Amino acid sequence: MVRGVVLATFVLLMAACAPRVATTEADGVPATTTAAVGEVTAVVVMPSLERCLHAGRGATIAFGGDRLGWTCESPVDAPRGLFGPPVVSGGVDVTWRLIATERGDDGALAIANEERVDARAVRLMLATDETCLFAGTGATRAFDGERVTFTCPDEVVVVGDLIADADGLIAIRGTMERDGDVVRLLDPRPVRVTSVTLE
């Protein structure tokens, strides 16, 4: 009996503490307002083909309130990586701050160089294990005013703008259902981008 009460209490606590996604309907497509969709964008492939890996949720290097969220290939004693959250513009164009650090005479790390990486997301891996490719800049199908921006296998698409947060990128994923000449978008929902390739 006591064991059952403890288990029920544990389940209730887990449910209460589970990450939640607050969505609002805009033109029929939900938009996320929190970072609780999936895990993180674990891999960012830069236009140079350099891979930057998520640094984890624990303590990392921080300057002025922003943290080094993705570590790129660099010496251990002078990390280099993507700093702060990304910024999305034009729906699929992503800007990240790329910083290189150096250790001063006092042993503390300081920013040695900073540049902006402005690139287009051309390939996404979603938390659903689906790979999606950029649909191009021309006309694509649209649903409630939101155009298809990435196409994935089995009639799966990403619609509208990518969404940026402190954990990387989120996409609105849905499945196209065809009924004769009518095509509908089923179950549009926010899904974490686990890997993004930039060009």
Steps between C-alpha positions, in 0.01 A plus 500: 500500500776744600698401192197576281456844660871579452485390135185708436662803666812454284291480181309817596825685573649390168189618316506833681868552420482383137594763244201668348455667164277802494357552153284764347307462181607739228345434161433145615866421573617471860795713608711400795571740782736286705818300452339175610463338159719192484854529629749728328642571158798274560697558179550811289685441173656830395531618137870400524375144588645541850278330759407677823358281777264606776697572818234359733262662743748526785759767562683624192698812421288815527563865423252777570215262574531294180657156502711301258225259399673312218870414497674489163833339421752683717778453755378386842660796677352759259146392404338632187133471425152640450407754760149573621179397325465516121291764325268402215410743223318442176366172631805282430799734527687455826753727670730377775784675682824305457761581762855393561642528851848535640642464846644819649804536723272462803373164366150629426338449161411804292346545156786530252290524184132514410329474164147457374410188311211580265385190312197316369374181662495250213469168683324414826491188710191505721455339840266261317810364313381648170740679265352804326646702212446868418210533255659792314420866462235460230132428543414205721171376640357712782261419784307785664756747369804303621712366215676166496864581575645147529392168353555167675421139401148354505308825440648661814575872469623791706284810465570862578800651671751316711482606865811581703551460872787446743513129408526558125225465242140375488300417187125470445453147365187365336385226263331573168183301431379488142133448415469545125594859423475602865814491713474556874766539768443261789632541855725806462711512816835634621786250489862552604760517223772267627747575219518787252726545198569860401609627159 
